[in-house]
Amino acid sequence: MTEDKGIPMKVGLFVPCYVDMFHPETGIATLELLERFGLSVEYPVDQTCCGQPMTNTGCEREAAKTEELFVRNFGKYDYIVTPSGSCTNQVRNNMTAIEQTDAVKHVRSRTYELVEFLHDVLKVDAFPWAEFPHRVALHNNCNTLRNLRIASMSERREEPFSKPKALLGMVKGIEFADLTRPDECCGFGGTFSVFEEGVSAKMGQDKVTDQLRSGAEYVTSSDSSCMMHQEGCARRMGANLKYIHIAQILNGARA
C-alpha cells in the first residue's frame, strides 16, 4: 500500500538480461514474492537492458536509446523493482546519457533493488511462509554494497548493519555462515570478467575458498550475476556449494 492513501502501489518489475536468460526462476520468485504483499505488479513486455554494459565499458552515449526505452517502459509506475543491485545502481546513479526530464528523474528515483524495497519501502517484518533449514553464506555485490548501501562496509568505521541479513533472519531455520572477507569482490564485474579473465577467475576462486571455509551449504545474494560467476568457479573447483538468489529463499523455496 502507498504510505498515505491506502491505494495499492503500482509496481513495474524489471528483470535484468542475465536473469531472463540464465536464471528465470529468480524473476519468477521476485514476482511471486511481491504479489504476496498485495502489490499490483506488471511486467512491461518491451523491456530490454538497462544500459549497464555500455556504461561500464565507457560507451555512455551508446546507452542512450536503451535508457530512453527503459523510461518509456517504466515511467508510469510508482516503483520499479528489480532483483539486481548492479542494475539498480545503473538506473539510479548512471542513467545520464539522456536528457534529465521529469520522467527520467522519476524513474531514476523510484527504481529499487528488491531487498531495499522490502526493507526500506514495505518495511516487511515477517515471511511466515518461508523456511530454509540450511547454513547460508551471504554475498553482497559491490555496487549494491557500496553505492546502494545495502549493508555496512568493513572498510568504514561505522555501526554494522545488513538489510539482507535482517530479512533472512526472519526465515525459519536459517543459519548464517560468516565469511572471513565478506566485502571482497568476487571478480565478476560484468565486462571485467571478459577483458580480465584470469584475474576474474582467481578472485572468484578466492571467494569460493572463503565460502567453503565458512562451512556454508548455500550461498545467497541479491545479484544473480555474482552468483553465476561464483557458481562457475565452484563447479570447476569441485566445490560442494549451492547458490540461490535471496528472492527464492524469502519466497519460500524448498531446497
C-alpha positions in Angstrom: 0.0 0.0 0.0 1.1 3.6 -0.5 2.2 5.4 2.6 -0.7 7.9 2.9 -3.9 6.9 1.0 -4.1 3.2 1.3 -4.1 2.9 -2.5 -2.3 -0.2 -3.9 1.2 0.6 -5.2 1.6 0.1 -8.9 4.9 -1.7 -9.3 6.9 -2.3 -12.5 9.0 -5.4 -12.4 12.4 -5.1 -14.2 14.1 -8.4 -14.9 17.7 -8.0 -15.9 19.0 -9.6 -19.1 21.2 -12.2 -17.4 18.3 -13.2 -15.1 16.0 -13.6 -18.0 18.5 -15.7 -19.9 20.1 -17.8 -17.2 18.1 -17.6 -14.0 14.4 -17.1 -14.9 13.5 -18.7 -11.6 14.8 -15.6 -9.8 12.4 -13.3 -11.8 9.5 -15.6 -11.1 10.3 -15.7 -7.3 10.5 -11.9 -7.3 7.1 -11.5 -8.9 5.5 -14.1 -6.6 7.1 -12.5 -3.5 5.9 -9.0 -4.4 2.4 -10.3 -5.0 2.3 -12.0 -1.6 2.3 -8.5 -0.2 -0.7 -7.4 -2.1 1.1 -5.3 -4.7 -0.2 -4.7 -8.2 2.8 -5.9 -10.3 3.2 -5.5 -14.0 6.0 -6.8 -16.3 6.4 -4.5 -19.4 7.0 -6.9 -22.2 9.0 -4.4 -24.3 11.7 -4.1 -21.6 15.3 -4.7 -22.5 18.7 -3.9 -21.0 19.2 -1.0 -18.6 22.3 0.1 -20.4 24.9 -1.1 -17.8 27.2 -3.0 -20.2 27.7 0.1 -22.4 28.2 2.4 -19.4 30.7 0.0 -17.7 32.8 -0.1 -20.9 32.9 3.7 -21.3 30.3 3.8 -24.1 27.9 6.1 -22.3 26.4 7.7 -25.5 25.7 4.2 -26.9 23.4 3.6 -23.9 21.1 6.5 -24.8 18.5 4.6 -26.8 18.4 1.8 -24.2 17.8 4.4 -21.5 15.0 6.1 -23.4 13.3 2.7 -23.8 13.6 2.0 -20.1 12.0 5.3 -19.2 9.1 4.7 -21.7 8.5 1.2 -20.2 8.7 2.2 -16.5 7.7 5.8 -16.3 4.1 5.1 -15.3 4.9 3.1 -12.1 5.0 4.2 -8.5 8.1 2.0 -8.0 10.3 -0.1 -10.3 11.7 -3.2 -8.5 14.4 -5.5 -9.7 16.3 -8.5 -8.3 19.7 -6.8 -9.1 21.7 -4.2 -7.2 24.0 -3.5 -10.1 21.2 -2.7 -12.5 19.5 -0.6 -9.8 22.8 1.3 -9.4 23.0 1.8 -13.2 19.5 3.3 -13.4 19.7 5.4 -10.2 23.2 6.7 -10.5 24.4 6.3 -14.1 21.4 6.9 -16.4 22.9 10.1 -17.7 23.2 9.6 -21.5 19.7 11.2 -22.0 18.2 14.5 -21.1 17.2 14.6 -17.4 13.5 15.2 -17.9 10.9 14.9 -15.1 10.1 11.4 -16.4 13.7 10.3 -16.3 14.2 11.7 -12.8 11.0 9.9 -11.6 12.3 6.6 -12.9 15.7 7.0 -11.5 14.5 7.9 -8.0 11.9 5.2 -7.9 14.0 2.3 -9.0 14.7 -0.1 -6.1 16.7 -3.3 -5.7 14.4 -6.0 -4.2 16.0 -6.2 -0.7 16.0 -2.4 -0.1 12.4 -2.2 -1.4 11.2 -4.9 1.0 13.3 -3.4 3.9 13.0 0.3 3.3 9.7 0.8 1.5 7.5 -2.0 2.5 9.2 -2.4 5.9 8.5 -6.1 5.9 8.5 -7.7 9.4 7.7 -11.4 8.6 7.9 -14.1 6.0 5.5 -16.7 7.6 5.6 -18.9 4.5 9.5 -19.1 4.4 11.6 -21.9 5.9 15.1 -22.7 4.9 16.9 -25.0 7.4 20.4 -24.6 6.0 23.7 -22.9 6.7 23.9 -19.9 4.4 26.7 -17.5 3.5 25.8 -14.1 2.2 27.4 -12.3 -0.7 26.9 -8.6 -1.3 27.5 -7.3 -4.8 30.0 -4.4 -4.8 27.5 -1.9 -6.4 24.8 -3.0 -4.0 27.1 -2.7 -1.0 29.0 0.5 -1.8 26.6 2.5 -3.9 23.1 1.4 -2.6 24.4 0.9 1.0 22.5 -2.3 1.5 24.9 -3.2 4.3 27.7 -1.6 6.3 31.2 -1.8 4.7 34.1 -3.3 6.6 36.5 -0.6 5.3 34.5 2.1 7.1 34.3 2.7 10.8 30.5 2.5 11.2 27.9 0.6 13.1 27.4 -2.8 11.4 24.1 -3.3 9.6 22.8 -5.6 6.9 19.4 -5.3 5.2 19.6 -8.7 3.5 20.6 -10.4 6.8 17.8 -8.6 8.6 15.3 -10.1 6.1 16.8 -13.5 6.0 16.8 -13.6 9.8 13.0 -13.7 9.6 13.2 -17.0 7.7 12.6 -20.1 9.9 15.5 -22.5 10.3 18.2 -20.4 8.6 21.7 -20.3 10.0 24.4 -17.9 8.9 27.9 -18.8 7.9 30.4 -15.9 8.5 32.9 -15.2 5.8 36.4 -14.1 6.6 36.4 -11.3 3.9 32.6 -10.7 3.4 33.0 -7.4 1.4 35.6 -8.6 -1.1 34.7 -8.5 -4.8 34.1 -11.9 -6.4 35.7 -10.8 -9.6 32.7 -10.8 -11.9 32.3 -7.1 -12.6 30.3 -7.6 -15.8 32.7 -7.0 -18.8 35.6 -7.2 -16.4 35.3 -11.0 -16.4 35.7 -10.9 -20.2 38.6 -8.5 -20.5 40.4 -9.7 -17.4 39.5 -13.3 -17.5 42.5 -14.6 -15.4 42.2 -12.1 -12.7 38.4 -12.5 -12.5 38.7 -16.3 -12.2 41.3 -16.1 -9.4 39.1 -13.6 -7.5 36.2 -16.0 -7.9 38.2 -18.9 -6.7 39.3 -17.0 -3.6 35.6 -16.2 -2.9 34.6 -19.8 -3.2 37.5 -20.9 -0.9 36.3 -18.5 1.8 32.7 -19.8 1.4 33.9 -23.4 1.8 36.0 -22.4 4.9 32.8 -21.0 6.5 31.1 -24.3 6.4 28.2 -22.9 4.2 25.8 -25.3 2.4 24.4 -22.4 0.3 25.5 -19.0 -0.8 22.9 -16.4 -1.4 22.9 -12.9 -2.8 20.6 -10.3 -4.3 22.6 -10.4 -7.5 22.4 -13.4 -9.8 25.4 -12.1 -11.9 27.8 -12.6 -9.0 26.4 -15.9 -8.1 26.6 -17.1 -11.7 30.3 -16.3 -11.7 30.9 -17.9 -8.3 29.0 -21.0 -9.1 31.0 -21.5 -12.3 34.2 -21.2 -10.3 32.9 -23.6 -7.6 32.0 -26.2 -10.3 35.4 -26.0 -11.8 37.0 -26.4 -8.3 34.7 -29.4 -7.5 33.3 -27.5 -4.5 30.2 -28.8 -2.9 28.3 -25.5 -2.7 24.8 -24.4 -3.9 23.9 -20.9 -5.0 20.4 -19.4 -4.6 19.0 -15.9 -5.0 17.6 -14.3 -1.9 14.3 -13.8 -3.6 13.9 -17.6 -3.8 14.6 -18.1 -0.1 12.2 -15.2 1.0 9.5 -16.6 -1.3 9.6 -20.0 0.5 11.9 -22.1 -1.7 12.4 -25.7 -0.6 15.9 -27.0 -1.1 
